[in-house]
């Protein structure tokens, strides 16, 4: 016997071998349809008996193996079933003749045979025959199974008769000697009458009867016969047949202990009618198995089957039998099959190490010169058996040997497809999976060097198969998963090969389906380059959308009636882990930053790198980059434009490296850091771009609020100067600009500003709205620098003036003195210089102009954008007021304001006030200017209710009032400076230099006294004329501008003459007489009301007379300040009578 059956198992010893073969020309499909139905009848219950008959079908069986049927009866072909097509009666005789020829091949061992004829109808088909069955076609053959059952019953009858015939002890008959084919020549000439010969014949026959009993379903009888055969054969040293008897004994014991079988076909050995209770179907054999495959309770069965081997003895007997087989070179196939059977039993017993010893023995069994196909089969079966006992790597080794055998040099047409298929089957044994996701889980499993060798072989096999896409996929997998184990040279070689392959067939992310149903998942290059961090970037500050604040607040949930719920808070926390707290805008370029590095020892070129998104239509703008060899972390920014609104998720990125297109998902990247992957895309908004008439500033403003300034401009101004800033607004977006709000914010400064630093009128600009895309509008802002003009130190140290030394009018010839400090002068003592005012110091003012604008769909949803313009102003000092004082004027309602003005610039400067001449100041020069001003009625300033509520602190309220007074005084003074050489001009403010004393001098008394002589108001230089002898009416009028009632008052009018030498004459009783009393009485006067006192004077002589009006001191007048009782001087010139009259 030369052809081993590697599928043999111990329970095959109880089967009857039936060969099913086609006769003539039968299509393979039809044949196997019938073969499948025939082989489904693999066991039947014998009538009137509890015995079961098992059938083993083969569609191909070597006739030379049939010659070993006497050695082991399960190798004998006892039944033949042929299938043929016959469509006409003319072909029937020839068909039937072929059937007989087929029977003659196995004729010496056949018990019975059948012929199934398909397609023949008519008279011949209607003739009843036992050995031939006629069917019209392959679809109308319902009785095939019934015919097979009848056929098997006929086989049983023959089998039972042979068993009974051989089992009956006929002492008178001579027992024939059963031989194997190679023994026949050895027994020629032996003494057949010797005792040794007879024992050999008896032992072999006992063994043969044991085989028949086992096939006939008589397990106990077979065990008895096997034991008797072993004793007889052992006594005559018939080792070959002794091994067969021991193997038979093992097989019967295995069938007893393992009714489920050892060949891996669960339920194949169950009797028919398996729906019956378990004890009913197992009366003649053990029941259920434990985890190791052994019957749980065998005591009673072993009691009945004393000859049955224990599970341990089975293996020992197998070893003994195999050792006997090994003595015979021609029994190599028998020895090999016995090893395979023992391995299957040991696999059930979970004794892997002992099973491996049997397999190792099977590897070294020398058979005849095997063909390449037989070698492949042998190595494949060895691989399956090693897999069966859990030796996965050993199994993979033999599977790989089988694969290499498929493409051996001796084969004319190498089977690369078979080689590739077998190589794929070796992958699990080497802990290798073709799914790259399995390599992201923990540490690397398996031997990397072996795995790389196997992957290289897969690449080569797939290339020889003519499947370049498969080669690219495997090579990509090798580079991706084994990158850490490749040397620098290997990395270069693999990438060069990959580029060569992808030049003809680019790598894709499609699932590759193989003919056998295996799917190869795509291999994204997540390590080329390696990404360590993904960060979604917010839009630039000028483009970030902001939500208009609603009355209910931004975080109010409309889905819950509760202000706070821990469940809602928990859910929000989970959402926040992936959702970003900023928004992107439809139609605007959005950015995602990746931190990547190149692990390759050469420059890595990455092409077509872009983002993978979901949820929103997104236009990715691919990038190409080149990373230096083994670079550190390198920032890469990927951009794209969302084309619709909603929630967009950044799922990953795509690349093209070495010609392989990869979709790399963030979820599959190990150890990656991200700030979230989901962001909201809001509707489109317009984009505003501004350009100004001022130069850009190199310095960037850093506001404390964290706002980012998109544009910065700078300008240099003198204190008090105003600069016009022209801003061009351009809509560079795709949506119309519909709304615009402008606000300003002055950054924290130590300097006090007076007036509006930035002022504008928005009406003209808004008249040009809505601003369509591409259109521009203009906007003008006035920058006015008005800082404190006061000086903390007195520059004019030698100008010791008490403030009243200037006398006489006009005050147009001031005292001049040039002072030393200049911009370039350096003080001798720095500490002293720091105390004095640094008049050349440039003050810095910074402000932000915010443009809040919106339009388009985003405006409908309540979003807007902010664009900030930073304004940096360097304010240089222009003039300083180093000293301020007042002088009384001739009128009680006026006074003179004296200002010492210092020119701190390096240019000649002119300064002027309202209705005053210009005063020329040279650089560094100080002069005094006197301005005659009307006193102010500060009590008449209105106060808004908001002011009263805001400044509840009396001190703050008083400061506000003082500022308001300073503003009023400054507006009336209207002081301006001008630098002709620079053509620059501005105003000079006295708001910060007026102290309380000066303000009191400038304030109009709350009680307004008016004196009228002959109806003429007397004040200042007014001289009232009158005639001697004519009574002149005298009227004293009091107007109460205070906020309370005043009076009563008593006034006495005392006339006098001034001799202009310091002597006043009050003795005028003979010159002036009063018509009535010279004392006037005024009752209480309410606020805003007035009181009038009337009298008359009569002059007796000509001359210049003055009236001195004095108040009587009483409790009422003492309560009020003295300044409230300031009456104008009255000058009356009495002239003689008109002579012409």
URZI-V437434 format. One record per residue. N is the residue number from 0. RES is the residue in one small letter. D_LAST is the distance of its C-alpha to the last C-alpha in Angstrom with 2 decimals. Layout:
n/res/d_last
N/RES/D_LAST
N/RES/D_LAST
This chain:
n/res/d_last
0/x/182.15
1/x/179.47
2/x/176.34
3/x/174.64
4/x/172.72
5/x/169.70
6/x/168.60
7/x/171.73
8/x/171.33
9/x/173.85
10/x/173.74
11/x/174.80
12/x/178.36
13/x/178.57
14/x/177.52
15/x/179.58
16/x/178.61
17/x/178.05
18/x/177.20
19/x/175.15
20/x/175.33
21/x/174.66
22/x/177.53
23/x/176.88
24/x/173.40
25/x/170.95
26/x/167.26
27/x/165.89
28/x/163.32
29/x/165.95
30/x/168.34
31/x/165.88
32/x/164.78
33/x/168.35
34/x/168.85
35/x/165.88
36/x/167.35
37/x/170.80
38/x/169.60
39/x/167.68
40/x/171.09
41/x/171.66
42/x/173.45
43/x/175.44
44/x/177.16
45/x/180.90
46/x/182.31
47/x/184.10
48/x/182.99
49/x/180.07
50/x/180.40
51/x/177.69
52/x/178.35
53/x/175.76
54/x/175.54
55/x/174.06
56/x/173.24
57/x/173.08
58/x/172.49
59/x/173.96
60/x/176.77
61/x/178.92
62/x/182.61
63/x/183.70
64/x/181.83
65/x/183.92
66/x/186.99
67/x/185.79
68/x/185.99
69/x/189.07
70/x/187.34
71/x/184.34
72/x/184.62
73/x/180.86
74/x/181.10
75/x/183.59
76/x/182.40
77/x/183.92
78/x/182.00
79/x/180.92
80/x/178.45
81/x/177.87
82/x/175.23
83/x/175.74
84/x/174.47
85/x/177.05
86/x/176.07
87/x/179.43
88/x/182.97
89/x/184.21
90/x/182.36
91/x/183.64
92/x/186.98
93/x/185.29
94/x/182.63
95/x/185.23
96/x/187.19
97/x/184.12
98/x/183.86
99/x/187.42
100/x/186.79
101/x/183.81
102/x/185.98
103/x/188.57
104/x/186.06
105/x/185.87
106/x/189.09
107/x/190.96
108/x/188.44
109/x/187.00
110/x/187.59
111/x/186.10
112/x/183.81
113/x/181.67
114/x/180.41
115/x/177.18
116/x/177.12
117/x/173.90
118/x/173.77
119/x/177.41
120/x/178.07
121/x/181.12
122/x/184.72
123/x/184.84
124/x/181.77
125/x/183.29
126/x/186.41
127/x/186.27
128/x/186.49
129/x/185.81
130/x/184.91
131/x/182.65
132/x/179.47
133/x/178.02
134/x/174.35
135/x/172.68
136/x/169.64
137/x/167.70
138/x/165.47
139/x/168.29
140/x/170.23
141/x/169.55
142/x/172.99
143/x/172.76
144/x/172.13
145/x/175.00
146/x/177.34
147/x/176.37
148/x/177.09
149/x/180.50
150/x/181.05
151/x/180.23
152/x/182.60
153/x/185.36
154/x/184.54
155/x/184.83
156/x/188.23
157/x/189.52
158/x/187.87
159/x/189.36
160/x/192.80
161/x/192.66
162/x/191.48
163/x/194.27
164/x/196.78
165/x/195.79
166/x/195.23
167/x/198.68
168/x/201.05
169/x/204.05
170/x/206.20
171/x/208.84
172/x/206.55
173/x/205.59
174/x/201.82
175/x/200.39
176/x/198.40
177/x/194.77
178/x/193.45
179/x/190.28
180/x/190.59
181/x/191.01
182/x/193.75
183/x/196.30
184/x/197.80
185/x/198.02
186/x/200.24
187/x/202.90
188/x/206.24
189/x/205.29
190/x/207.81
191/x/206.66
192/x/209.05
193/x/207.73
194/x/206.00
195/x/203.00
196/x/202.61
197/x/202.98
198/x/200.33
199/x/198.01
200/x/198.65
201/x/198.16
202/x/194.95
203/x/193.45
204/x/194.47
205/x/192.98
206/x/189.76
207/x/189.93
208/x/190.57
209/x/187.62
210/x/185.42
211/x/186.79
212/x/186.23
213/x/182.65
214/x/182.05
215/x/183.71
216/x/181.31
217/x/183.85
218/x/181.94
219/x/184.27
220/x/187.37
221/x/185.80
222/x/185.05
223/x/188.68
224/x/189.98
225/x/187.58
226/x/188.70
227/x/192.35
228/x/191.72
229/x/189.99
230/x/192.97
231/x/195.46
232/x/193.60
233/x/192.77
234/x/196.50
235/x/197.36
236/x/194.28
237/x/193.16
238/x/189.66
239/x/188.08
240/x/189.07
241/x/188.46
242/x/184.88
243/x/184.70
244/x/186.13
245/x/183.60
246/x/180.78
247/x/182.04
248/x/182.11
249/x/178.52
250/x/177.42
251/x/178.98
252/x/177.37
253/x/173.99
254/x/174.34
255/x/175.14
256/x/172.30
257/x/169.61
258/x/169.96
259/x/166.56
260/x/167.96
261/x/167.11
262/x/166.09
263/x/162.56
264/x/163.24
265/x/162.15
266/x/164.30
267/x/166.65
268/x/169.64
269/x/168.86
270/x/171.40
271/x/170.52
272/x/169.18
273/x/166.72
274/x/164.92
275/x/167.64
276/x/167.15
277/x/167.41
278/x/170.63
279/x/172.31
280/x/171.64
281/x/172.63
282/x/175.96
283/x/177.74
284/x/175.10
285/x/172.30
286/x/168.95
287/x/165.39
288/x/164.51
289/x/162.54
290/x/159.91
291/x/162.63
292/x/164.54
293/x/167.46
294/x/168.68
295/x/167.25
296/x/170.50
297/x/173.65
298/x/176.09
299/x/177.85
300/x/177.89
301/x/179.26
302/x/181.84
303/x/183.02
304/x/182.56
305/x/184.17
306/x/184.58
307/x/180.81
308/x/179.21
309/x/176.22
310/x/172.97
311/x/173.71
312/x/177.32
313/x/176.19
314/x/174.45
315/x/177.41
316/x/179.78
317/x/177.50
318/x/177.60
319/x/181.37
320/x/181.75
321/x/179.48
322/x/181.46
323/x/184.62
324/x/183.02
325/x/181.94
326/x/185.63
327/x/186.01
328/x/184.29
329/x/184.74
330/x/183.02
331/x/179.65
332/x/177.99
333/x/179.43
334/x/178.19
335/x/174.72
336/x/174.42
337/x/175.64
338/x/172.91
339/x/170.32
340/x/171.65
341/x/171.62
342/x/168.03
343/x/166.95
344/x/168.63
345/x/167.06
346/x/163.67
347/x/164.03
348/x/165.20
349/x/162.13
350/x/164.34
351/x/162.49
352/x/164.04
353/x/167.60
354/x/166.61
355/x/165.26
356/x/168.69
357/x/170.37
358/x/167.86
359/x/168.34
360/x/172.05
361/x/171.40
362/x/169.44
363/x/172.48
364/x/175.08
365/x/176.51
366/x/177.17
367/x/178.49
368/x/176.35
369/x/173.38
370/x/171.45
371/x/167.75
372/x/166.95
373/x/169.16
374/x/167.50
375/x/164.10
376/x/165.39
377/x/166.95
378/x/163.81
379/x/161.67
380/x/163.91
381/x/163.91
382/x/160.13
383/x/160.07
384/x/162.49
385/x/160.48
386/x/157.44
387/x/159.47
388/x/160.16
389/x/156.57
390/x/157.12
391/x/154.13
392/x/153.87
393/x/157.65
394/x/157.42
395/x/154.66
396/x/156.79
397/x/159.74
398/x/157.44
399/x/156.01
400/x/159.56
401/x/160.34
402/x/157.24
403/x/158.29
404/x/161.79
405/x/160.32
406/x/159.35
407/x/162.31
408/x/163.29
409/x/166.66
410/x/165.03
411/x/164.85
412/x/161.84
413/x/159.76
414/x/158.20
415/x/154.62
416/x/153.37
417/x/155.93
418/x/155.07
419/x/151.37
420/x/152.06
421/x/154.21
422/x/151.65
423/x/149.02
424/x/151.37
425/x/151.62
426/x/147.90
427/x/147.93
428/x/150.77
429/x/148.66
430/x/145.63
431/x/143.93
432/x/141.80
433/x/140.29
434/x/137.10
435/x/134.57
436/x/132.93
437/x/135.99
438/x/135.21
439/x/131.81
440/x/133.41
441/x/133.99
442/x/136.36
443/x/138.60
444/x/141.99
445/x/145.18
446/x/146.37
447/x/143.74
448/x/146.19
449/x/148.57
450/x/145.76
451/x/144.43
452/x/147.96
453/x/148.30
454/x/144.94
455/x/145.93
456/x/149.13
457/x/147.18
458/x/144.99
459/x/148.06
460/x/149.93
461/x/147.02
462/x/146.64
463/x/150.37
464/x/150.00
465/x/147.56
466/x/144.58
467/x/141.80
468/x/139.22
469/x/141.50
470/x/141.86
471/x/138.09
472/x/137.70
473/x/140.33
474/x/139.08
475/x/135.52
476/x/136.87
477/x/138.69
478/x/135.58
479/x/133.37
480/x/135.69
481/x/137.61
482/x/134.76
483/x/134.98
484/x/138.70
485/x/138.63
486/x/138.80
487/x/136.36
488/x/138.99
489/x/139.90
490/x/136.25
491/x/136.10
492/x/139.41
493/x/138.48
494/x/135.07
495/x/136.65
496/x/139.22
497/x/136.54
498/x/134.47
499/x/137.62
500/x/138.37
501/x/134.82
502/x/134.60
503/x/137.11
504/x/136.19
505/x/132.79
506/x/132.67
507/x/131.00
508/x/130.08
509/x/132.44
510/x/135.24
511/x/138.58
512/x/141.37
513/x/144.97
514/x/147.90
515/x/149.29
516/x/146.10
517/x/144.55
518/x/140.82
519/x/139.30
520/x/135.70
521/x/133.11
522/x/132.52
523/x/128.86
524/x/128.28
525/x/126.26
526/x/127.29
527/x/126.34
528/x/123.70
529/x/123.54
530/x/120.33
531/x/119.24
532/x/115.80
533/x/113.92
534/x/110.19
535/x/107.99
536/x/104.68
537/x/101.30
538/x/99.13
539/x/96.58
540/x/93.47
541/x/91.42
542/x/93.99
543/x/94.88
544/x/94.21
545/x/92.41
546/x/92.46
547/x/89.26
548/x/89.07
549/x/89.82
550/x/88.82
551/x/92.42
552/x/93.01
553/x/95.35
554/x/98.45
555/x/98.64
556/x/102.01
557/x/101.99
558/x/105.73
559/x/105.65
560/x/103.66
561/x/103.78
562/x/101.23
563/x/104.05
564/x/107.78
565/x/110.28
566/x/112.36
567/x/109.45
568/x/108.48
569/x/112.06
570/x/112.24
571/x/108.95
572/x/110.32
573/x/113.31
574/x/111.18
575/x/108.84
576/x/111.80
577/x/112.21
578/x/108.84
579/x/106.04
580/x/102.59
581/x/100.81
582/x/100.90
583/x/101.69
584/x/99.98
585/x/101.72
586/x/101.69
587/x/100.72
588/x/103.11
589/x/104.53
590/x/106.40
591/x/109.34
592/x/110.27
593/x/113.94
594/x/115.23
595/x/118.53
596/x/121.06
597/x/124.04
598/x/127.40
599/x/129.27
600/x/130.29
601/x/128.78
602/x/125.55
603/x/125.07
604/x/123.51
605/x/122.08
606/x/121.19
607/x/119.51
608/x/118.17
609/x/116.04
610/x/115.27
611/x/117.30
612/x/115.18
613/x/115.51
614/x/113.27
615/x/110.79
616/x/111.27
617/x/110.87
618/x/110.96
619/x/112.44
620/x/111.61
621/x/114.74
622/x/114.59
623/x/117.14
624/x/117.51
625/x/119.82
626/x/120.57
627/x/122.08
628/x/125.46
629/x/125.50
630/x/121.74
631/x/119.85
632/x/117.46
633/x/115.52
634/x/112.54
635/x/112.85
636/x/110.16
637/x/111.29
638/x/108.73
639/x/108.63
640/x/106.37
641/x/106.63
642/x/106.46
643/x/106.17
644/x/104.84
645/x/106.64
646/x/108.61
647/x/110.20
648/x/112.98
649/x/113.96
650/x/117.73
651/x/118.64
652/x/118.76
653/x/121.06
654/x/122.37
655/x/124.78
656/x/126.81
657/x/129.96
658/x/129.87
659/x/129.96
660/x/127.19
661/x/126.37
662/x/124.37
663/x/123.67
664/x/122.54
665/x/120.60
666/x/122.83
667/x/125.87
668/x/124.35
669/x/125.56
670/x/123.16
671/x/120.04
672/x/116.58
673/x/113.94
674/x/110.56
675/x/111.47
676/x/112.46
677/x/110.47
678/x/106.87
679/x/104.71
680/x/103.55
681/x/100.31
682/x/99.06
683/x/97.55
684/x/94.02
685/x/91.88
686/x/91.66
687/x/88.33
688/x/88.09
689/x/84.89
690/x/83.93
691/x/80.73
692/x/78.65
693/x/79.08
694/x/82.25
695/x/84.89
696/x/85.08
697/x/88.26
698/x/87.52
699/x/88.40
700/x/86.30
701/x/88.24
702/x/86.35
703/x/87.48
704/x/88.05
705/x/90.91
706/x/89.32
707/x/90.61
708/x/88.19
709/x/89.37
710/x/86.90
711/x/84.83
712/x/81.95
713/x/80.10
714/x/76.80
715/x/75.00
716/x/71.27
717/x/68.63
718/x/66.89
719/x/64.06
720/x/65.58
721/x/66.39
722/x/69.52
723/x/70.40
724/x/74.04
725/x/75.51
726/x/78.60
727/x/81.01
728/x/82.89
729/x/86.25
730/x/88.69
731/x/92.08
732/x/94.05
733/x/95.61
734/x/93.44
735/x/89.85
736/x/87.12
737/x/85.24
738/x/83.33
739/x/81.37
740/x/79.51
741/x/77.95
742/x/77.37
743/x/76.78
744/x/77.95
745/x/76.81
746/x/79.73
747/x/79.53
748/x/77.40
749/x/76.15
750/x/72.90
751/x/69.95
752/x/68.51
753/x/64.97
754/x/64.30
755/x/66.94
756/x/69.64
757/x/70.99
758/x/69.06
759/x/69.99
760/x/69.52
761/x/72.78
762/x/71.67
763/x/72.14
764/x/75.58
765/x/76.74
766/x/75.78
767/x/78.74
768/x/81.21
769/x/84.07
770/x/85.09
771/x/88.46
772/x/91.19
773/x/90.51
774/x/86.79
775/x/83.91
776/x/80.37
777/x/77.56
778/x/75.67
779/x/72.83
780/x/72.18
781/x/69.34
782/x/70.41
783/x/67.51
784/x/68.16
785/x/65.53
786/x/67.05
787/x/65.51
788/x/63.37
789/x/63.39
790/x/65.44
791/x/67.58
792/x/67.70
793/x/65.06
794/x/65.91
795/x/63.57
796/x/65.47
797/x/63.74
798/x/60.23
799/x/59.47
800/x/55.98
801/x/54.75
802/x/52.36
803/x/49.14
804/x/49.64
805/x/47.63
806/x/44.05
807/x/41.07
808/x/40.06
809/x/41.34
810/x/44.95
811/x/46.47
812/x/48.71
813/x/51.41
814/x/54.30
815/x/57.42
816/x/61.01
817/x/64.08
818/x/66.62
819/x/70.36
820/x/71.95
821/x/73.04
822/x/75.34
823/x/78.30
824/x/77.90
825/x/80.50
826/x/79.82
827/x/82.17
828/x/82.50
829/x/82.80
830/x/82.22
831/x/78.91
832/x/77.93
833/x/78.71
834/x/76.26
835/x/73.42
836/x/71.91
837/x/73.88
838/x/71.02
839/x/73.35
840/x/75.24
841/x/75.59
842/x/75.20
843/x/77.42
844/x/76.27
845/x/78.72
846/x/78.29
847/x/80.46
848/x/79.39
849/x/81.67
850/x/82.37
851/x/83.97
852/x/85.41
853/x/88.00
854/x/89.44
855/x/92.66
856/x/95.41
857/x/94.53
858/x/91.05
859/x/92.64
860/x/94.76
861/x/91.76
862/x/92.19
863/x/89.73
864/x/89.68
865/x/87.51
866/x/86.68
867/x/84.93
868/x/82.99
869/x/82.60
870/x/79.45
871/x/79.62
872/x/76.36
873/x/76.21
874/x/72.70
875/x/71.76
876/x/68.78
877/x/65.71
878/x/62.98
879/x/62.86
880/x/59.95
881/x/61.28
882/x/58.40
883/x/55.40
884/x/52.56
885/x/48.92
886/x/45.72
887/x/42.65
888/x/39.57
889/x/35.99
890/x/35.85
891/x/37.95
892/x/39.17
893/x/40.46
894/x/42.98
895/x/44.81
896/x/48.54
897/x/50.60
898/x/53.90
899/x/56.62
900/x/58.31
901/x/61.84
902/x/63.47
903/x/67.10
904/x/68.22
905/x/69.84
906/x/67.27
907/x/63.75
908/x/61.36
909/x/57.70
910/x/55.82
911/x/52.42
912/x/50.38
913/x/47.91
914/x/44.85
915/x/46.33
916/x/47.85
917/x/51.66
918/x/53.39
919/x/56.62
920/x/59.55
921/x/62.79
922/x/66.09
923/x/66.37
924/x/62.82
925/x/60.40
926/x/56.57
927/x/53.71
928/x/51.12
929/x/47.94
930/x/46.57
931/x/43.31
932/x/44.03
933/x/42.40
934/x/44.13
935/x/46.57
936/x/46.98
937/x/50.78
938/x/51.13
939/x/50.19
940/x/53.31
941/x/55.73
942/x/59.27
943/x/62.11
944/x/64.82
945/x/67.44
946/x/65.80
947/x/65.92
948/x/69.58
949/x/70.64
950/x/69.18
951/x/70.31
952/x/70.36
953/x/67.00
954/x/67.34
955/x/67.82
956/x/64.96
957/x/62.66
958/x/63.89
959/x/63.16
960/x/59.63
961/x/59.12
962/x/60.48
963/x/58.15
964/x/55.18
965/x/56.43
966/x/56.82
967/x/53.26
968/x/51.88
969/x/54.12
970/x/53.02
971/x/49.36
972/x/50.19
973/x/52.40
974/x/54.04
975/x/56.42
976/x/58.79
977/x/60.34
978/x/63.37
979/x/62.99
980/x/66.51
981/x/68.08
982/x/65.54
983/x/65.41
984/x/62.42
985/x/61.75
986/x/59.47
987/x/59.20
988/x/58.85
989/x/57.48
990/x/59.11
991/x/61.83
992/x/59.95
993/x/57.22
994/x/58.28
995/x/57.09
996/x/54.67
997/x/52.94
998/x/52.81
999/x/51.14
1000/x/48.48
1001/x/47.91
1002/x/47.82
1003/x/44.64
1004/x/44.56
1005/x/45.72
1006/x/42.76
1007/x/39.54
1008/x/36.47
1009/x/33.06
1010/x/29.82
1011/x/26.58
1012/x/23.14
1013/x/20.52
1014/x/23.21
1015/x/23.74
1016/x/27.29
1017/x/27.57
1018/x/30.58
1019/x/31.81
1020/x/29.15
1021/x/26.28
1022/x/23.19
1023/x/20.80
1024/x/17.13
1025/x/15.00
1026/x/12.13
1027/x/13.38
1028/x/13.76
1029/x/13.77
1030/x/17.40
1031/x/18.79
1032/x/21.93
1033/x/25.02
1034/x/28.03
1035/x/31.50
1036/x/33.91
1037/x/37.70
1038/x/40.01
1039/x/43.73
1040/x/45.72
1041/x/48.75
1042/x/51.83
1043/x/51.63
1044/x/49.48
1045/x/47.16
1046/x/45.44
1047/x/44.45
1048/x/42.04
1049/x/39.80
1050/x/36.82
1051/x/34.84
1052/x/31.47
1053/x/31.41
1054/x/28.34
1055/x/29.15
1056/x/28.13
1057/x/30.38
1058/x/30.93
1059/x/32.83
1060/x/35.96
1061/x/37.37
1062/x/35.71
1063/x/33.61
1064/x/31.74
1065/x/31.93
1066/x/31.08
1067/x/27.47
1068/x/27.68
1069/x/25.11
1070/x/22.64
1071/x/22.90
1072/x/23.85
1073/x/25.19
1074/x/24.49
1075/x/28.12
1076/x/30.89
1077/x/30.70
1078/x/34.08
1079/x/34.59
1080/x/37.93
1081/x/39.36
1082/x/42.50
1083/x/45.34
1084/x/44.42
1085/x/47.13
1086/x/47.79
1087/x/45.42
1088/x/43.11
1089/x/39.66
1090/x/37.87
1091/x/34.12
1092/x/32.55
1093/x/29.02
1094/x/26.85
1095/x/23.34
1096/x/21.88
1097/x/19.23
1098/x/18.35
1099/x/17.91
1100/x/17.93
1101/x/17.05
1102/x/20.06
1103/x/22.48
1104/x/24.16
1105/x/27.20
1106/x/28.65
1107/x/32.42
1108/x/33.89
1109/x/37.40
1110/x/40.09
1111/x/42.17
1112/x/45.77
1113/x/48.05
1114/x/51.13
1115/x/49.25
1116/x/47.19
1117/x/50.18
1118/x/52.16
1119/x/49.83
1120/x/49.55
1121/x/46.78
1122/x/45.64
1123/x/44.66
1124/x/41.83
1125/x/39.90
1126/x/36.17
1127/x/33.64
1128/x/31.61
1129/x/27.91
1130/x/25.45
1131/x/21.85
1132/x/19.32
1133/x/16.67
1134/x/13.69
1135/x/11.31
1136/x/7.87
1137/x/5.34
1138/x/5.24
1139/x/3.75
1140/x/0.00
